[in-house]
C-alpha cells in the first residue's frame, strides 16, 4: 500500500483488514486495468463518468448529514468543505469529460441510476440517518481512500508519468497527484474515524467495520456496473 497518510491509525487499519479481500479486488478489475492501459471503450468510460457524477451528489449529502451530527465546529466545517469539494472539484472533471464524450448537466440530471449506484447511495445515506456517527463515517470513507490509493498505485505502475495522448490521462492525474487544496485530506478523515471509535464497544465498532466493508464491496461493483453497462432487468 502506498504511503498516502502519515500513519494509518488503529481503527481505520481494522476497517481495512476487515475489508481486505474486497479492497484489493478493485485494483484488479478489468475496467480499471483497461483504463490504465488506455484500451477502455469510451462508451464504458462515459457510462462510468455519468453514474459517478450522480453518486458524488449523494456522498456530498452524506458529508453534510454527518456534519449536522457534530458538536465541534471544526468537525462541522470539515464535513461541509468535504461536501463542497465533492461537488466542485469532482464535478469539474465530469464536465470536462462531458465536453469530450457528449454529455452535459441536463443529461446528468435526467440519468437513470443503475441498480448498483442506487443501492450504494442508499447504503451511505441510510447509515448517516439510522446508524451511529461512527458507522456513517465508516460508510463514506472507502470512496476517497480507495481512489487515492488506486491513483497512487496506477501512477507508480506507469512510472510516475502518463502520456498526454493517453485517453484517460486527466483522470489518472486527478487521482494520482491531485492539488492538495482540492482533495480529501486523508489524514484528517482517518483521524476522525479513529477518534470517533475510541471508547466505543466492540459491537459498535464491528457494525462500523461492516458498513466500511459494504462500501468497499460497492466500490468494486461500481467498476463492474460500468464494465457491463448494467441495466435494470425488468
N, C-alpha and C positions, 0 to 999 in steps of 0.2 A: 504493500500500500504506500502511496506517495505521502510525503510529509507536508500536508496542506495545513495542518494545525500545529501549534506548538507542542501539544501533547493531548492525546485522546483521553479525556477524563474517565473515571471508573464506570459510571453508569452508561454513558454512550458506548463504551467498549463492550459492556454487557449486551447492549442492544445489538451492536454489530455482530457479536459472537452468536447471538440468538438467531440472527437472520443470515448467517454466513453463506449458506448454500445459495439462497435466493439472490443475495447481493452479488456474488461472483458471476451468476448466470447472465446478468445484464451485459457484462463486458464481452461475452462470447456470442451474444445474439446475432443471427445473420444480418439483421437490419443494421446493427452497429458496425459489424465487420465490413459490410458493403459501403456504409457511409465513410468509413476510414479510407478504404482503397479507392473511393470515387466511383464505384460501379453501381451505386444505389440508383434505382429507377427514379426519375424526377417526380413521377406521379405519386410514388410511395412517400417521398420526402414531403411533397405538398400535402398529402393526406395527414402525415405526422405533424407538420407545422400548424395546420389549421386546427387540428384537435388539441394540440399543445397550447395554442393561444387561448382556447376556451378553458382548458384546465387551469391555466395561470390565473384566470379570473377567480376561480374557486379557491386556489391556495391564498390569494390575496384576501378573500373573505375570511378564510380560516385564520390568517395572521391577525386581522382586525378583531375577530371574536376572541382570540387568546388575549390580545391587548386589553380588552374590556374586563378581563378577569384578573388583571394585575393591579395590585395596590401601589406598587412602586412606580412613580412617574417615569423613571428611566426605562423600566421594562415596557410601559405603555408606549413611550416614544420609539423604542427599538422595533416593536412589532408594527407600529404604524408606518415606520420607514421601510420595514421589510415588505409590507403590502405595496407601498409606493414603488419600490424597486421592481417588484414582480410585474406590476402593470406598466411601468415606464420603460425600464431597460429591456426586459424581455420582449415587450410589445414592439419596440423599435426593430428588433431582429426579425420578428414575424412579418412586420410590414415591409421590411427590406426585401425579404424573400418573396413576399406577395407581389411586389413590383416585377420580379423576375419570373414568377410562376403563374401569375394571372389570377390573384385573388386580392380582395380589399376588405375594408371594415364591414361593409354590408354583407359580404359573403360569410365573414366570421360570425356576424350576429345571427344569420339565418341557418347556420350549420347545425345539422342533426348530430348530437353526440353519439359516439359508439357505445355499445353496452359496457365496455371496459372503462371508457372515460367517465361515463355517468356513475358507474359503481365506485371508481376511485374517488371522485369528487364527493359522493355521498358518504363514503367511509371517513374522509377527513372532516367533513362538516358535521357528521354525526358525533365524532369524538370530541369536537370543540363544544358541542351542545350538551351531550349526555355523559361524556367521560370526564375524568379529573383533568385538571390543568396539565398535569404531567402526561397523561395519555394524549391530550390534544397536541402538545408539542412533539411527542414521540411520533405521532401520525404524520406531521408535516416535515419533520427533519430529514427523512430519506431523500426527498427530491433535491434540495440544494446540495446536500452532502454527496450523494451519489454522482450528480452531474459534475461536481468539481473533481472528484476522484477519477471519473471516467475521462473528463477532458485532459487531466494531467497525464493519465496513462496513455491516451492517444498521442499526446504531444511528445512523450518520451519515445513511443513506438515510431513516430515519424522523424525522430532525430532532432526535435526542437525546432522544426520549421515545417511549413506547409506551402506548397507551390501556389502562386497566385491564380493559376488556371485550374486548380482543384475545384470541382463544382460545389464543394461544401466547406471551402476554406474559411469563410466568415463564421460558420457555426463552430468549427473546430477551434478557431482562435478565441471566440467568445467564451468558451468553457475551459479552454486550456490556460489562458492567461488574461483574464478579464481585468478591467480597470478596478483597482481596489476600492475606489469610491462608489462603484456602481454594482457591486456584487455582495452577496451574503457573506458576512463575517462569520466564518465557521467557528472560530474560537469562542465568540460570544454566544452563538447558537448552542454549541455543545456545552459551554459553561453553564448556561441556564438549564439545560436538560439535566446536567449533573447536580446542580444546586437544588433544583426542584425535587429530585429523587431523594435527597438527604432527609432522613427521618421518616420516610415512607415505609410502610410494611412491605414484606416480600410479596404479598398478594397484590398490593397496589403497583409495585414495580413490575411484577410479572404481567399485569394487564397492559402496562405501558410498553413493555418489550414486545408483547404480541401485537399491539397497534403499530409499532415500528415495523415488525416483520410483515404485517399485512400490506403496509405501504410499499415496502421493498418488493413484494410479490407483484403488486400492481405496476411498479416501475417496469419490471420485465414484461408484463402483459401489455403495457403501453407501447413498447417497441413492437411486440408481436401483433397488436391490432393494426399497426401501420404496415407491417410487413405483409400481412394477409389482406389488408384493406377491409377490415371487419365491418360487417353489416348486421342489422337485426335479422334474425332468421325468419320472422313472420311479420 
